[in-house]
Amino acid sequence: MAARNRGRKLASTDTVNDTHVKENTQRKPQEPNSTDAPIAPPKSGFILKLSFFFSIPYFYLLFYHYKIEQELKRSILINAVLSLAGFFVTLKLIPVASRYVLRRNLFGYDINKKGTSQGTVKVPESLGIVIGIVFLVLAIIFQYFNFTADSNWLVEYNAALASICFMTLLGFVDDVLDVPWRVKLVLPSIAALPLLMAYAGHTTIIIPKPLVPYVGIEILDLGCIYKLYMGLLAVFCTNSINIHAGINGLEVGQTVVVASAILIHNIMQIGASTDAEYKQAHAFSVYLVQPLLATSLALLSFNWYPSSVFVGDTYTYFAGMTMAVVGILGHFSETLLIFFLPQVLNFLLSLPQLAGFVPCPRHRLPRFDPQTGLLTGTDDGTLVNFFLRQLGRKSEKSLCIYLLVFQATACCFCFVLRYFLAGWYK
């Protein structure tokens, strides 16, 4: 959830909880006069530097370090060109979509700037819908260049797109209707159904070598339990990004970092393997993650501090489902969970409040001091507040950078761990 107070008009037929209605009706008279300013231009310079930084290791591995088949490299490059086009299309569409959502009163006020002039600006929200639409269009167009009508991967590819589309729609419904948490936990399970029903891959796991003498087998077929695991992974990925949020740029930033790590991991696996099907599984992941990364970078140019748009639950659900899908169909769900280490820690810190053992406020955000512009950590169980309690008061921008560096460190730790365990663990 982004750090905002929602400013939608509530009709008499709206089914929202009493706390939400009370909060809006009580606070609205106390709010300063809101400002309908046009959104700020994208922070293109920052995004270009960030893109260049992430692209160096990726293209080095793709073109120089590994000898990848020309046909496979051609498909990856076509997908990259389409993704680049999607980046510029997204940059153009976000300001247009912002005007439409403001017209329909889909906006919020940035809580972490309350008491300042920026805290009175109406910030358009649910802009993740633009990213989802552009992503799906790119992914569908790419089929023309890569998949034939009899391709074995076409069914699972379209099932993956159906799940992502379903999750994007449900995320937008959540943004509009503000559904309760107990329903949010169910939504990813519903959205994952197309993928689970179309999944025709293996349902086996490789037993770690140190455990083989005790288990007695090297490969274990889990059957339906494996599909249950796939569904639970989709639920975790979507909700973990959604609750590891609250400051400008964090939701999109963590997606950019993890997506970059996934791309590098895929190229490393393609280059190191001689199994054609294994290579195709990781190429499948690349085909979905490249457009995710490109469109997310375009959104980050508007969402980086100070944010001129809010991404909404639409984006967090979309991004989480996309990464869950590529982890499942690319058969690297264990690696994906290590990439998600900060999200796992945030979930563990949040669990007492989410389970109801500890009182859970509506917004589990730091306290903002308008005099100094600094955030102070509260006792709420989030990684954001934990960092502030450990590191002291920080500005919103510096706190986001610390959290994204921690995310990148977790991804690097995963690569180091895989390197040292290769050949011994599996």
SVG drawing of the C-alpha trace seen along z (x, -y; Angstrom):
<svg xmlns="http://www.w3.org/2000/svg" viewBox="-26 -26 59 71">
<polyline fill="none" stroke="black" stroke-width="0.4" points="0.0,0.0 1.3,-3.4 1.7,-6.2 -1.5,-8.1 -4.9,-9.1 -7.4,-8.3 -9.5,-11.1 -12.2,-9.4 -15.8,-10.5 -17.8,-7.8 -21.2,-7.1 -24.0,-5.9 -23.9,-2.5 -20.1,-2.0 -19.4,1.0 -16.3,-0.1 -15.6,0.4 -16.7,-2.1 -13.1,-3.0 -12.4,-4.1 -15.5,-6.2 -14.8,-7.8 -11.3,-8.6 -12.2,-10.4 -15.2,-12.3 -13.4,-13.4 -10.1,-14.4 -11.4,-16.1 -12.4,-19.4 -9.0,-19.6 -7.1,-19.1 -5.5,-22.2 -6.8,-23.4 -5.8,-20.7 -3.8,-21.6 -4.7,-20.2 -1.2,-20.7 -0.2,-18.9 2.1,-16.0 5.8,-16.7 7.8,-15.6 9.6,-12.2 13.0,-12.0 14.6,-10.7 18.2,-11.5 18.0,-9.4 16.3,-6.5 18.8,-6.5 21.7,-6.3 19.9,-3.5 19.2,-1.6 22.8,-1.9 24.0,-0.6 21.8,2.5 22.3,3.2 26.1,3.5 26.3,7.0 23.3,8.2 24.6,7.4 28.1,8.5 26.8,12.0 24.5,12.1 26.9,11.0 30.4,11.7 30.7,14.1 28.4,16.9 28.1,18.4 24.3,18.4 22.7,19.7 21.9,17.0 18.3,18.0 17.8,17.6 19.8,14.4 17.7,13.1 14.4,13.7 15.8,12.0 16.9,9.0 13.5,8.7 11.9,8.8 14.3,6.2 13.5,3.8 9.8,4.2 10.4,3.6 12.3,0.4 9.4,-0.8 7.1,0.0 9.3,-2.2 8.7,-5.3 5.0,-4.4 4.6,-4.2 6.3,-7.5 3.8,-9.1 0.7,-7.3 1.2,-8.0 0.5,-11.8 -2.6,-11.1 -3.9,-8.4 -3.2,-10.7 -5.6,-13.3 -8.3,-10.7 -8.0,-9.2 -8.0,-12.7 -11.1,-13.4 -12.7,-10.3 -11.5,-11.3 -8.9,-8.5 -6.2,-10.4 -4.5,-10.5 -2.5,-12.8 1.0,-11.8 1.0,-11.1 4.7,-11.3 4.6,-14.9 1.6,-15.9 2.1,-19.4 4.0,-20.6 2.9,-22.1 3.5,-18.8 1.1,-17.1 -1.8,-19.1 -1.2,-18.0 -3.7,-15.6 -1.6,-12.7 -3.2,-10.4 -3.2,-6.8 -3.7,-3.4 -1.3,-4.2 -0.2,-0.6 -3.1,0.1 -1.0,-1.7 2.0,0.6 -0.2,3.7 -1.9,2.8 1.4,1.9 3.1,5.0 0.2,7.3 0.2,5.6 4.0,6.1 3.8,9.7 1.0,10.5 2.8,8.8 6.0,10.8 4.1,14.0 4.1,13.1 7.9,13.1 8.7,16.1 6.0,18.7 4.5,20.9 0.9,22.3 2.2,25.7 4.7,24.4 4.6,26.4 5.2,23.2 2.3,21.2 -0.4,22.6 1.6,21.9 2.7,18.5 -0.9,17.5 -2.0,19.0 0.7,16.9 -0.6,13.8 -4.2,14.7 -3.1,14.9 -1.2,11.6 -4.2,9.9 -6.5,11.3 -4.3,10.1 -4.1,6.6 -7.8,6.4 -8.3,7.6 -5.7,5.1 -7.5,2.3 -10.8,3.5 -9.0,3.4 -7.8,-0.2 -11.4,-1.3 -13.3,0.7 -10.6,0.9 -11.3,4.6 -10.4,5.9 -7.2,7.9 -9.0,11.2 -10.2,10.8 -6.8,9.6 -5.2,13.0 -7.7,14.8 -7.4,12.7 -4.0,14.1 -5.3,17.6 -8.1,16.8 -5.8,15.1 -3.3,18.0 -6.0,20.5 -5.4,20.1 -1.7,20.9 -2.3,23.8 -4.9,25.4 -2.7,25.1 0.6,26.1 1.9,29.3 5.4,29.2 7.0,31.6 5.8,31.7 9.0,33.2 11.7,31.7 15.3,32.7 16.3,33.8 19.4,32.0 22.4,34.3 23.2,34.1 19.7,35.5 19.6,38.3 21.1,40.9 18.4,40.2 15.4,40.0 16.6,42.8 15.6,41.1 17.0,38.3 13.8,37.1 10.4,36.8 7.1,36.4 4.8,34.1 1.9,34.2 -1.0,31.9 1.1,30.7 3.4,29.0 0.6,27.1 -0.6,26.0 3.0,24.7 2.7,22.8 -0.5,21.2 1.0,20.3 4.0,18.8 1.7,16.5 -0.1,15.4 3.2,14.6 4.8,12.7 1.8,10.5 1.1,9.6 4.7,9.4 5.4,6.5 2.0,4.9 3.0,4.8 6.6,3.8 5.7,0.3 4.7,-3.1 7.4,-5.4 8.0,-7.0 9.7,-4.6 9.8,-1.6 7.2,0.6 8.6,0.0 12.2,-0.2 12.2,3.3 10.6,4.7 13.3,3.1 16.0,4.6 14.5,8.1 13.6,8.1 17.2,7.2 18.5,10.0 16.1,12.4 17.3,11.4 21.0,11.9 20.1,15.3 18.3,16.4 21.2,15.5 23.6,17.3 21.5,20.4 21.0,20.3 24.7,19.8 25.8,22.5 23.3,25.2 23.3,27.6 19.7,28.8 17.4,27.3 14.3,27.5 16.0,25.9 17.3,23.1 13.8,22.5 12.3,22.3 14.7,19.5 14.2,17.8 10.5,17.9 11.3,16.0 13.4,13.4 10.5,12.8 8.3,11.7 10.8,9.9 12.3,7.6 9.0,5.8 8.3,5.8 11.6,4.1 11.2,1.6 7.7,0.5 8.6,0.4 11.5,-1.9 9.1,-4.3 6.8,-4.2 9.7,-4.7 10.6,-8.0 7.3,-9.4 7.1,-7.5 10.6,-8.3 10.8,-10.8 9.1,-13.2 6.4,-11.0 4.0,-12.6 1.9,-9.4 0.9,-6.5 1.2,-3.0 -1.7,-1.6 -2.4,2.1 -2.8,2.6 0.9,2.4 2.0,4.3 -0.3,7.2 0.7,7.1 4.4,7.1 4.2,9.8 2.2,12.1 4.5,11.6 7.6,12.5 5.8,15.5 4.8,16.7 8.4,16.5 9.7,18.2 7.2,21.1 7.5,21.6 11.3,21.0 11.7,23.5 13.7,21.3 11.2,20.7 13.9,21.3 16.2,18.7 13.2,16.3 12.5,16.7 16.1,15.7 15.7,12.7 12.6,11.9 14.6,12.1 13.7,8.5 10.0,9.3 10.2,12.5 11.7,10.5 9.1,7.9 6.4,10.5 7.8,12.1 7.9,8.7 4.4,8.0 2.9,11.4 1.9,10.6 -0.1,7.6 -1.5,9.3 -2.6,12.2 -4.3,10.0 -2.0,10.8 -0.8,7.1 -3.1,4.1 -2.7,3.2 -3.3,-0.5 -4.7,-1.3 -1.4,-2.9 1.7,-1.2 3.9,-4.1 6.7,-6.1 6.0,-9.4 6.8,-12.4 8.2,-15.6 7.3,-18.5 9.8,-20.8 12.8,-18.7 11.4,-16.6 12.6,-13.4 10.9,-10.1 10.9,-8.4 10.3,-4.7 7.3,-3.5 6.7,-0.2 4.8,1.3 6.2,4.5 7.5,3.4 11.0,3.4 10.6,-0.3 10.1,-1.0 12.7,1.5 15.4,-0.3 14.4,-3.6 14.6,-2.2 18.1,-0.8 19.6,-3.6 17.8,-6.6 15.8,-9.3 16.1,-9.5 14.6,-11.4 12.1,-9.5 14.5,-9.5 17.5,-8.2 15.4,-5.6 14.2,-4.3 17.8,-4.1 18.9,-2.1 16.0,0.4 16.8,0.8 20.5,1.3 19.4,4.0 17.3,5.6 20.3,5.6 22.5,7.1 20.0,9.9 20.1,10.6 23.9,10.6 23.8,12.9 21.7,15.3 24.2,15.4 27.1,16.0 25.1,18.8 24.3,20.5 28.0,20.4 29.3,22.0 26.5,24.6 26.7,25.6 27.5,29.3 27.2,29.9 23.6,29.0 21.9,30.3"/>
</svg>
